[in-house]
């Protein structure tokens, strides 16, 4: 029997896949931090960070080696797509 966490994960799956694709398309245009990506796709950073992690795990985006300050002022990874 599925618990509440499992049910929540299943209910968000189609949304997460769509948002992951939107993040990927944005990063195909220009390398960005997760915060910048969240602004471009007009979603919360809390929704975007897990999608960035998924894209990294899938090998679709990589660390460009660059860093930029995020909204909290800390250095953040700039993600990009290798063509």
C-alpha positions as CSV (number, residue, x, y, z in Angstrom):
1,X,0.0,0.0,0.0
2,X,1.3,3.4,-1.0
3,X,1.9,5.9,1.8
4,X,1.3,9.7,1.6
5,X,4.8,10.4,0.3
6,X,4.4,7.9,-2.5
7,X,1.0,9.2,-3.4
8,X,2.3,12.8,-3.5
9,X,5.3,11.8,-5.7
10,X,2.9,10.0,-8.1
11,X,0.5,13.0,-8.3
12,X,3.3,15.4,-9.2
13,X,5.1,13.2,-11.7
14,X,3.5,14.6,-14.9
15,X,4.1,18.2,-13.6
16,X,7.7,17.4,-12.8
17,X,8.4,15.9,-16.2
18,X,6.9,19.0,-17.9
19,X,8.8,21.4,-15.7
20,X,12.0,19.4,-16.2
21,X,11.6,19.7,-20.0
22,X,10.9,23.5,-19.6
23,X,14.1,23.9,-17.6
24,X,16.1,21.9,-20.1
25,X,14.8,24.0,-23.0
26,X,15.7,27.2,-21.1
27,X,19.2,25.8,-20.4
28,X,19.6,24.9,-24.1
29,X,19.3,28.7,-24.9
30,X,21.9,30.0,-22.4
31,X,23.8,28.6,-19.4
32,X,22.1,29.6,-16.1
33,X,22.1,29.0,-12.4
34,X,19.1,27.2,-10.9
35,X,17.8,30.6,-9.6
36,X,18.0,32.1,-13.0
37,X,16.3,29.1,-14.5
38,X,13.5,29.4,-12.0
39,X,13.0,33.0,-13.1
40,X,12.9,32.1,-16.8
41,X,10.4,29.3,-16.4
42,X,8.5,31.4,-13.8
43,X,8.4,28.8,-11.1
44,X,9.7,28.6,-7.5
45,X,13.3,27.7,-7.0
46,X,12.0,25.0,-4.7
47,X,10.3,23.4,-7.7
48,X,13.2,24.0,-10.1
49,X,16.2,22.7,-8.0
50,X,15.0,19.1,-8.0
51,X,14.4,19.3,-11.8
52,X,18.0,20.6,-12.2
53,X,19.2,17.6,-10.1
54,X,17.2,15.2,-12.3
55,X,18.7,16.8,-15.5
56,X,22.2,16.4,-14.1
57,X,21.5,12.7,-13.1
58,X,20.2,12.1,-16.6
59,X,23.3,13.6,-18.1
60,X,21.4,16.2,-20.0
61,X,23.1,19.2,-18.4
62,X,26.6,19.7,-16.9
63,X,28.4,22.1,-14.7
64,X,30.0,24.8,-16.9
65,X,32.7,25.4,-14.3
66,X,31.4,29.0,-13.9
67,X,29.8,30.4,-10.8
68,X,27.4,33.4,-10.2
69,X,25.9,34.8,-7.1
70,X,22.3,33.5,-6.5
71,X,19.6,35.5,-4.7
72,X,21.1,34.6,-1.3
73,X,24.4,36.1,-2.5
74,X,26.2,32.7,-2.5
75,X,28.1,31.3,-5.5
76,X,25.9,29.0,-7.5
77,X,26.8,26.6,-10.3
78,X,26.0,27.7,-13.8
79,X,24.5,24.8,-15.7
80,X,24.6,24.3,-19.4
81,X,24.1,21.8,-22.2
82,X,27.0,20.4,-24.1
83,X,26.3,20.5,-27.8
